[in-house]
Amino acid sequence: MLKQSTLLTGLITCSFITINSSAESYSEFEQWMKKETTSFQDYRDKRDKEFTGFLQSQWKEMQTFQGLVRDKTPKPVLIPKAPDPVEQPEQITQPLVKQPAVSPPVKPIIIKTPEIKPQPVIRKPKPVPINQHPAGRKLDLNFYGQQLIFYYDPKLIVRLTGPVNEKAISNIWSSLSKANHESLLTQINAQRAPLTLNDWGFSLLINTMAQKLHPGAKNNQAIFTWFMLTKAGYQARIAYDRHFVYILMPSRQQLFEAPYFTFDGLRYYALSYDGIKRKPGRIFTYNGHYPGAKKHLDMSLAKALNTGRSPKDRYLNFNYKQKDYRINVAYDTQTISYLKTYPQMDISMYFKSEVNIATASPILKQLQPLVEGKSEVDAVNLLLRFVQTAFKYKTDQQQFGVENYLFPEETLHYPYSDCEDRSVFFAWLVHNLLGLDVIGLNFPGHIATAVSFNNSVKGDSVTHNGRKYIVTDPTYINAVSGMTMPMYKNKKPEVIRILN
């Protein structure tokens, strides 16, 4: 067995050194590690000890780039109102094909809404049976309403005892790598499925654990999170200035309003887990990564986080065709807290996000009978009126002081919303209630939507991939399908494809 282990160690080491003789293909750490000749007990210890040595000497000062801005064009502060909608008849016309001299009128396609999924029972992570849990100290954790239990090696609690510098960080890495971190990482990975964690949720869980182990000590929390993410295979780096330690991570999606550094053409974003946006200037970091840690964060929200749920109600009122409606929506405040931590992303990511069914089910069930049996265009216009008038308008600068795109749940939570928030929410309603194809329209300083109808509908439109989409603006008050906000009438929008 020893011979096999020694042989395997030799093969791995040799293959690592001889993969590519070109120095440009190696990171600085890998180049540095090639020069080391000290022998160690096994391959894991070799990586950790050599990385510890690398961290003692390979730091350099760098200048950050401030966060990217999505659209510098100011949004309209005052939203215009369309002409009285009562005077506008429902728009159903013949298809745009050559018709015989006498042809029967086209019948409007009547909406038959899909069945709304019932609200499921909350899935709670299974408790660890007595006498079957891993060795170590017990850690009780509240993660967005879910009560979790972990067991950890007390040696994983390593704190800074002096100024932040490369020597201090190197010493902490050395100590942490000698503790039993594998068992804790196995337990964390076991929560991915029951909590439906994406990469951001996974990193948040580790940081929540760091907060419990190092209460109030932000720098210690950052170092612990960096260590565990690196051991989980993520290409995390760490940086520091005179006061703070920062976690640097590459993302598969472009992030906005987040400071970043560029290494070998790859952006590393300075991430914040507490919602506080810090702006590091000149920092010290290293150009290299731990061997095998190659994963980038995938920020897509294809599945909603399985929270413990804390519901909150809100009443929304609107009028359509001289009839008043009152909708009682419920949203999950635990989900709101989770989404608040999210870095700002490209608008397409909000259109593609999944809504927690605890929020989705109540509002869809109440709107479903309102559109059932209507023509497609009438159903879309009703949903337009709902989003246009049931929510109060303010720009992100007015409400938050910064640009802040909202997920559908957040639009239900916050007192105000603007054009991109309403467009994301409206597109979600149309897709889930009517099953129609929707695209986003990105005008300079404004976001709207467009719907592909099965019947021909008059009005403004765009063509995308050979299909005609009728403009539907959920911010233009009282506008119906086919009406573009006057100030954007002659502007050509960029199409935002929504993959439903």
VOBAFI-609086 format. One line per field, with one value per residue (C-alpha): z, y, x; residue number from 0; chain. Coordinates in Angstrom, 2 decimals, decimal comma. Example, Ala and Ser with C-alpha at 12.3 -4.5 7.8 and 13.67 -1.06 7.14 Angstrom:
! residues 2
Z = 7,80	7,14
Y = -4,50	-1,06
X = 12,30	13,67
n = 0	1
chain = A	A
This chain:
! residues 500
Z = 0,00	0,88	-2,44	-4,31	-2,43	-3,12	-6,78	-7,06	-5,37	-7,79	-10,83	-9,75	-9,00	-12,29	-14,33	-12,56	-13,45	-17,03	-18,29	-20,15	-20,33	-21,31	-18,37	-19,66	-19,03	-15,29	-12,65	-10,51	-7,70	-9,98	-11,27	-7,73	-6,59	-9,36	-7,78	-4,36	-3,64	-0,05	0,35	2,26	3,61	0,95	-2,00	-0,02	2,59	-0,20	-1,78	1,56	2,84	-0,45	-0,72	2,83	1,73	-1,40	0,68	2,76	-0,08	-3,33	-2,60	-4,72	-4,53	-7,03	-7,92	-8,04	-10,85	-9,65	-10,44	-13,94	-14,65	-16,73	-18,22	-17,56	-19,29	-16,65	-16,20	-16,47	-13,08	-14,12	-16,08	-18,71	-18,89	-22,07	-23,40	-21,66	-22,24	-22,25	-25,66	-27,14	-28,46	-28,13	-31,05	-32,94	-36,66	-39,54	-39,88	-42,13	-45,12	-48,41	-47,84	-50,29	-51,33	-48,65	-45,49	-42,06	-39,22	-37,13	-33,78	-30,83	-29,16	-25,73	-22,82	-20,92	-18,09	-16,96	-13,63	-10,82	-8,75	-5,11	-2,43	-1,30	2,24	3,40	2,97	6,10	6,11	7,94	11,42	12,04	14,03	17,54	17,66	13,87	13,53	12,69	15,46	16,57	18,27	17,53	15,61	15,41	12,45	11,26	7,49	6,20	8,53	8,17	11,38	10,53	12,62	11,80	13,64	13,24	14,42	17,03	15,37	12,50	14,71	13,94	14,49	13,48	16,47	14,97	11,84	8,57	6,39	4,25	7,17	9,31	6,45	5,59	9,21	9,33	6,09	7,54	10,75	8,96	6,50	9,40	10,95	9,83	7,29	4,99	7,33	7,62	3,87	3,34	5,65	3,84	0,45	1,80	2,17	-1,52	-2,55	0,40	0,41	-3,42	-3,12	-6,19	-6,01	-4,38	-1,77	-1,09	-0,47	1,70	3,84	4,43	5,28	7,66	9,39	9,51	11,20	13,87	14,48	14,42	15,65	14,77	13,32	9,60	8,64	10,36	8,68	5,26	5,76	6,91	3,95	1,51	2,91	2,74	-0,74	-1,98	-0,48	-2,16	-5,52	-6,15	-7,63	-4,68	-3,76	-0,85	-0,61	2,14	2,72	5,93	7,46	5,71	4,17	0,88	-0,90	-4,65	-6,89	-10,65	-11,87	-14,91	-15,20	-15,42	-12,15	-11,77	-9,04	-7,56	-7,47	-9,38	-10,16	-13,37	-13,37	-16,68	-18,38	-15,79	-13,54	-9,82	-8,00	-4,41	-2,95	0,03	1,95	4,35	1,78	2,71	-0,41	0,34	-2,19	-1,80	-3,46	-3,50	-2,02	-1,60	-3,16	-4,97	-8,57	-8,36	-7,18	-5,17	-7,42	-8,42	-7,36	-10,75	-10,37	-11,05	-9,31	-11,24	-10,07	-12,04	-9,92	-11,79	-8,55	-5,66	-2,29	0,04	3,01	6,33	5,17	7,02	4,98	4,83	3,17	0,96	-0,76	-4,32	-6,01	-9,67	-12,07	-15,50	-17,79	-15,00	-12,59	-9,36	-8,27	-4,98	-4,85	-1,57	-2,29	0,12	-0,14	1,87	3,90	4,22	0,44	0,45	2,93	0,70	-2,52	-0,83	-0,64	-4,40	-6,42	-9,26	-12,53	-16,15	-16,58	-18,43	-15,21	-13,46	-16,30	-16,02	-12,24	-10,54	-8,02	-4,68	-4,94	-1,54	-3,28	-6,74	-5,82	-3,99	-6,57	-9,59	-8,07	-7,59	-11,06	-12,84	-12,77	-13,93	-17,23	-17,71	-20,79	-22,10	-25,46	-25,40	-25,94	-23,31	-20,78	-21,48	-21,16	-17,80	-16,52	-17,94	-16,03	-12,85	-13,00	-14,27	-11,54	-8,50	-7,79	-7,03	-9,22	-8,14	-9,77	-8,03	-7,32	-5,54	-3,54	-2,89	-3,86	-6,37	-9,35	-7,94	-10,20	-8,36	-8,59	-8,78	-5,03	-4,27	-6,45	-4,24	-1,10	-1,68	-1,68	-5,08	-8,36	-11,68	-15,31	-15,21	-12,01	-13,53	-16,82	-15,06	-12,95	-15,88	-18,07	-15,26	-14,98	-18,73	-18,99	-16,01	-16,51	-20,31	-21,62	-24,20	-25,37	-23,98	-24,70	-22,91	-24,70	-23,59	-24,53	-23,39	-19,81	-20,00	-20,00	-21,43	-22,81	-25,95	-26,36	-29,26	-29,82	-31,78	-33,44	-35,19	-32,91	-34,09	-32,74	-32,26	-32,64	-33,02	-34,96	-33,35	-34,88	-37,50	-34,96	-34,38	-30,81	-29,82	-27,46	-23,96	-21,51	-17,84	-16,80	-19,30	-17,24	-18,89	-22,09	-23,84	-26,06	-29,03	-27,30	-26,80	-24,31	-26,42	-25,52	-26,84	-29,90	-32,35	-30,39	-31,45	-28,41	-27,80	-27,47	-24,20	-24,88	-22,08	-22,14	-20,45
Y = 0,00	2,34	1,59	2,32	5,60	6,57	5,67	7,65	10,63	10,45	10,16	13,12	15,23	14,36	14,95	18,28	19,43	18,18	19,20	22,17	23,36	26,86	29,26	31,45	28,68	28,58	30,93	32,58	30,16	27,16	28,54	29,15	25,70	23,99	25,33	23,79	20,48	19,78	16,37	15,99	13,19	13,17	15,23	17,19	18,23	19,12	21,53	23,10	23,54	24,89	27,26	28,43	29,26	30,96	33,19	34,39	36,11	36,47	39,46	42,58	45,92	46,48	49,12	48,19	49,02	50,43	48,56	48,51	50,60	48,97	52,03	55,60	57,08	58,64	57,01	59,11	60,50	61,19	58,53	59,68	58,40	57,02	58,34	57,11	53,33	53,16	54,85	52,22	49,10	45,64	45,18	41,96	41,97	39,59	37,71	39,41	37,09	37,55	36,91	35,83	38,41	37,18	35,64	34,98	37,20	35,90	34,62	35,79	33,05	32,52	32,04	28,80	29,29	26,47	24,81	26,62	24,38	24,06	25,45	22,59	21,66	23,17	20,70	20,70	19,23	15,91	16,05	14,00	10,83	10,54	8,74	8,99	12,57	13,41	14,03	17,60	20,53	21,16	24,29	25,38	27,65	29,61	29,94	31,99	30,29	26,78	25,37	23,50	21,50	21,01	19,47	21,02	20,62	23,35	23,81	25,51	28,57	30,51	34,26	37,15	38,23	41,29	43,45	42,04	41,10	38,23	36,50	36,52	35,20	32,54	31,35	31,09	29,08	26,73	26,21	25,76	23,25	21,09	20,95	18,50	20,73	17,83	16,59	20,02	20,55	17,21	18,33	21,67	19,95	17,66	20,75	21,71	19,56	20,07	23,84	24,07	26,03	27,57	28,72	32,03	30,28	27,80	30,60	32,42	29,31	29,15	32,85	32,48	29,76	32,09	34,76	32,27	31,11	34,65	36,99	40,62	39,86	40,63	39,91	36,51	35,71	36,60	34,43	31,42	31,82	32,11	28,98	26,85	28,09	27,32	23,83	23,42	23,96	27,62	29,90	32,29	34,74	37,07	40,66	43,21	46,90	48,80	47,91	45,08	41,66	41,07	37,90	37,97	35,63	35,24	34,90	33,19	36,18	39,81	41,67	45,38	47,95	45,59	46,57	44,15	43,25	41,71	38,80	37,25	38,79	37,40	39,67	38,91	40,72	41,93	40,30	41,45	39,04	41,54	43,93	46,66	47,86	48,59	50,29	49,13	51,32	49,95	46,48	43,69	40,31	37,47	36,29	32,56	30,04	26,87	23,80	22,23	25,27	26,28	26,84	30,24	31,35	30,62	33,32	32,12	31,63	28,68	27,32	29,37	28,96	26,63	28,95	28,40	30,95	33,96	35,14	38,73	40,04	43,06	44,31	45,63	47,51	48,28	49,12	47,60	48,41	50,28	47,35	47,42	44,53	43,86	41,30	39,98	38,92	37,08	37,04	35,35	37,76	35,13	35,12	38,93	38,81	36,30	38,26	41,45	39,92	39,31	41,33	43,30	41,34	41,76	42,33	39,01	37,12	38,67	37,71	34,10	33,74	31,36	32,73	30,98	29,03	30,37	33,76	32,55	30,36	32,91	35,71	33,42	31,76	35,15	36,48	33,23	33,64	37,26	36,26	32,92	32,98	36,31	36,82	36,88	40,62	41,37	39,13	40,79	44,25	43,33	42,22	45,39	47,53	45,58	46,15	49,75	51,00	48,68	49,65	53,12	54,36	55,64	55,25	53,19	56,36	57,81	54,65	53,13	55,80	53,38	51,31	48,17	45,75	43,77	40,14	39,57	38,84	42,11	44,07	42,75	43,70	47,20	50,20	51,41	49,93	51,24	50,11	47,07	45,74	45,95	44,42	41,42	40,96	41,41	38,94	36,39	36,84	36,52	33,39	31,65	32,70	32,88	30,77	33,40	34,14	37,40	39,33	42,30	45,61	47,57	51,24	53,79	54,49	52,33	48,67	47,40	44,10	42,71	39,74	37,32	36,84	34,02	36,53	39,70	42,75	46,32	48,70	49,09	45,93	44,47	41,40	38,88	35,56	35,89	36,40	39,54	40,84	43,55	46,21	45,93	48,54	47,81	51,26	53,42	54,04	52,94	51,88	48,79	46,32	48,04	51,36	52,62	55,37	58,58	59,49	56,08	55,94	56,49	54,58	51,11	48,83	45,97	42,66	40,76	37,11	35,32	31,55	30,36
X = 0,00	2,88	4,56	1,33	0,90	4,52	4,15	0,91	2,56	5,45	3,20	1,05	4,09	5,78	2,65	2,11	5,61	5,69	2,22	3,65	7,23	6,18	6,56	3,70	1,14	1,83	0,55	3,20	2,45	2,89	6,17	7,34	6,25	8,27	11,45	10,72	12,42	11,33	9,66	6,38	4,23	1,50	0,20	-2,42	0,17	2,60	0,12	-0,80	2,72	4,04	1,08	1,84	5,37	4,10	1,79	4,73	6,53	4,57	2,33	2,19	0,41	-2,39	-4,96	-8,64	-11,02	-14,29	-17,49	-18,89	-21,99	-24,73	-26,40	-25,28	-28,34	-30,65	-34,04	-37,19	-38,21	-41,80	-43,69	-46,21	-49,78	-51,27	-54,63	-57,76	-57,70	-61,52	-61,50	-59,20	-60,94	-59,44	-57,04	-57,69	-56,97	-56,52	-53,19	-50,65	-51,20	-53,05	-56,76	-59,48	-62,04	-64,45	-63,12	-64,55	-63,32	-60,44	-61,59	-59,51	-57,52	-58,99	-56,64	-56,82	-54,40	-52,09	-52,69	-50,88	-48,64	-49,71	-47,43	-45,17	-44,28	-41,01	-38,19	-36,09	-32,59	-32,57	-30,99	-27,89	-28,83	-27,43	-24,07	-23,79	-22,64	-19,02	-16,56	-16,06	-17,76	-21,44	-22,42	-26,07	-26,74	-29,76	-29,54	-32,48	-34,92	-33,50	-32,01	-28,83	-26,36	-22,68	-19,76	-16,33	-12,76	-12,04	-8,65	-10,51	-10,97	-7,78	-7,69	-5,51	-3,44	-1,80	-1,69	-2,96	-0,02	1,22	2,94	-0,21	-2,37	0,21	0,29	-3,50	-3,57	-0,98	-2,99	-6,32	-4,87	-3,70	-7,19	-9,88	-11,59	-12,57	-15,31	-16,89	-16,74	-18,49	-21,30	-21,63	-21,79	-24,53	-26,78	-26,63	-29,62	-32,02	-31,44	-31,22	-27,99	-26,41	-22,79	-23,71	-25,88	-23,08	-20,57	-23,12	-23,58	-19,83	-19,73	-22,70	-20,72	-17,70	-19,84	-20,89	-17,32	-15,87	-18,65	-17,95	-14,49	-14,93	-11,33	-11,30	-14,62	-13,17	-10,08	-12,12	-14,52	-11,61	-9,96	-13,13	-14,10	-10,61	-10,78	-14,19	-12,48	-13,32	-10,68	-10,81	-8,09	-7,63	-6,43	-5,91	-5,34	-4,63	-7,99	-9,83	-9,42	-11,26	-12,38	-11,75	-13,73	-14,21	-17,80	-19,27	-21,61	-20,56	-21,16	-21,83	-21,18	-18,55	-14,85	-12,65	-9,05	-7,76	-5,29	-4,25	-7,27	-9,73	-11,79	-11,81	-14,61	-14,29	-17,39	-19,43	-21,65	-23,20	-24,66	-22,15	-20,36	-16,72	-14,47	-10,88	-8,27	-4,74	-4,51	-2,00	-2,71	-0,95	-1,12	-1,67	-4,22	-4,29	-3,77	-7,09	-9,15	-10,53	-14,29	-15,85	-19,02	-22,21	-24,62	-27,66	-30,78	-32,28	-33,77	-35,09	-33,40	-35,32	-35,73	-37,48	-40,08	-41,42	-44,44	-45,63	-48,79	-49,32	-52,48	-52,30	-55,18	-55,79	-58,62	-59,17	-62,09	-63,88	-63,67	-61,69	-59,49	-57,71	-54,90	-53,50	-49,92	-47,66	-43,89	-41,18	-39,05	-36,31	-35,99	-35,86	-32,95	-31,16	-31,69	-30,48	-26,99	-26,85	-24,32	-25,87	-25,93	-26,95	-30,69	-31,13	-30,28	-33,30	-35,62	-34,40	-34,57	-36,99	-39,47	-39,91	-43,17	-44,24	-44,44	-45,47	-48,42	-50,67	-50,41	-50,78	-53,86	-55,53	-54,69	-55,53	-59,35	-59,00	-57,38	-59,13	-61,40	-60,13	-58,47	-54,67	-54,44	-57,11	-55,36	-52,00	-53,55	-55,06	-51,67	-50,13	-52,62	-51,96	-48,18	-48,47	-50,81	-50,66	-47,03	-45,66	-42,82	-39,42	-36,03	-33,37	-31,43	-34,45	-35,21	-31,76	-29,24	-27,66	-28,77	-30,39	-32,26	-34,94	-36,00	-39,80	-40,06	-38,27	-40,68	-43,49	-41,54	-40,18	-42,56	-41,36	-40,15	-38,90	-38,89	-36,59	-38,20	-41,67	-40,54	-39,01	-42,13	-44,52	-42,61	-42,78	-46,56	-47,15	-45,03	-46,59	-50,22	-50,53	-47,64	-46,72	-43,18	-41,76	-38,57	-37,05	-36,42	-33,38	-33,72	-31,11	-32,21	-35,34	-36,39	-39,68	-41,00	-42,62	-44,99	-45,41	-49,16	-50,77	-53,15	-52,06	-52,15	-51,79	-49,22	-45,48	-43,45	-39,97	-38,88	-36,56	-35,48	-38,19	-41,00	-43,03	-43,22	-45,69	-44,34	-45,80	-44,54	-45,42	-44,14	-46,08	-49,21	-52,50	-50,71	-52,03	-50,22	-48,57	-47,87	-44,29	-43,51	-43,35	-39,74	-38,56	-40,80	-37,93	-35,28	-34,14	-33,92	-31,54	-33,41	-33,04	-33,76	-35,60	-35,13	-38,30
n = 0	1	2	3	4	5	6	7	8	9	10	11	12	13	14	15	16	17	18	19	20	21	22	23	24	25	26	27	28	29	30	31	32	33	34	35	36	37	38	39	40	41	42	43	44	45	46	47	48	49	50	51	52	53	54	55	56	57	58	59	60	61	62	63	64	65	66	67	68	69	70	71	72	73	74	75	76	77	78	79	80	81	82	83	84	85	86	87	88	89	90	91	92	93	94	95	96	97	98	99	100	101	102	103	104	105	106	107	108	109	110	111	112	113	114	115	116	117	118	119	120	121	122	123	124	125	126	127	128	129	130	131	132	133	134	135	136	137	138	139	140	141	142	143	144	145	146	147	148	149	150	151	152	153	154	155	156	157	158	159	160	161	162	163	164	165	166	167	168	169	170	171	172	173	174	175	176	177	178	179	180	181	182	183	184	185	186	187	188	189	190	191	192	193	194	195	196	197	198	199	200	201	202	203	204	205	206	207	208	209	210	211	212	213	214	215	216	217	218	219	220	221	222	223	224	225	226	227	228	229	230	231	232	233	234	235	236	237	238	239	240	241	242	243	244	245	246	247	248	249	250	251	252	253	254	255	256	257	258	259	260	261	262	263	264	265	266	267	268	269	270	271	272	273	274	275	276	277	278	279	280	281	282	283	284	285	286	287	288	289	290	291	292	293	294	295	296	297	298	299	300	301	302	303	304	305	306	307	308	309	310	311	312	313	314	315	316	317	318	319	320	321	322	323	324	325	326	327	328	329	330	331	332	333	334	335	336	337	338	339	340	341	342	343	344	345	346	347	348	349	350	351	352	353	354	355	356	357	358	359	360	361	362	363	364	365	366	367	368	369	370	371	372	373	374	375	376	377	378	379	380	381	382	383	384	385	386	387	388	389	390	391	392	393	394	395	396	397	398	399	400	401	402	403	404	405	406	407	408	409	410	411	412	413	414	415	416	417	418	419	420	421	422	423	424	425	426	427	428	429	430	431	432	433	434	435	436	437	438	439	440	441	442	443	444	445	446	447	448	449	450	451	452	453	454	455	456	457	458	459	460	461	462	463	464	465	466	467	468	469	470	471	472	473	474	475	476	477	478	479	480	481	482	483	484	485	486	487	488	489	490	491	492	493	494	495	496	497	498	499
chain = A	A	A	A	A	A	A	A	A	A	A	A	A	A	A	A	A	A	A	A	A	A	A	A	A	A	A	A	A	A	A	A	A	A	A	A	A	A	A	A	A	A	A	A	A	A	A	A	A	A	A	A	A	A	A	A	A	A	A	A	A	A	A	A	A	A	A	A	A	A	A	A	A	A	A	A	A	A	A	A	A	A	A	A	A	A	A	A	A	A	A	A	A	A	A	A	A	A	A	A	A	A	A	A	A	A	A	A	A	A	A	A	A	A	A	A	A	A	A	A	A	A	A	A	A	A	A	A	A	A	A	A	A	A	A	A	A	A	A	A	A	A	A	A	A	A	A	A	A	A	A	A	A	A	A	A	A	A	A	A	A	A	A	A	A	A	A	A	A	A	A	A	A	A	A	A	A	A	A	A	A	A	A	A	A	A	A	A	A	A	A	A	A	A	A	A	A	A	A	A	A	A	A	A	A	A	A	A	A	A	A	A	A	A	A	A	A	A	A	A	A	A	A	A	A	A	A	A	A	A	A	A	A	A	A	A	A	A	A	A	A	A	A	A	A	A	A	A	A	A	A	A	A	A	A	A	A	A	A	A	A	A	A	A	A	A	A	A	A	A	A	A	A	A	A	A	A	A	A	A	A	A	A	A	A	A	A	A	A	A	A	A	A	A	A	A	A	A	A	A	A	A	A	A	A	A	A	A	A	A	A	A	A	A	A	A	A	A	A	A	A	A	A	A	A	A	A	A	A	A	A	A	A	A	A	A	A	A	A	A	A	A	A	A	A	A	A	A	A	A	A	A	A	A	A	A	A	A	A	A	A	A	A	A	A	A	A	A	A	A	A	A	A	A	A	A	A	A	A	A	A	A	A	A	A	A	A	A	A	A	A	A	A	A	A	A	A	A	A	A	A	A	A	A	A	A	A	A	A	A	A	A	A	A	A	A	A	A	A	A	A	A	A	A	A	A	A	A	A	A	A	A	A	A	A	A	A	A	A	A	A	A	A	A	A	A	A	A	A	A	A	A	A	A	A	A	A	A	A	A	A	A	A	A	A	A	A	A	A	A	A	A	A	A	A	A	A	A	A	A	A	A	A	A	A	A	A	A	A	A	A	A	A	A	A	A	A	A	A	A
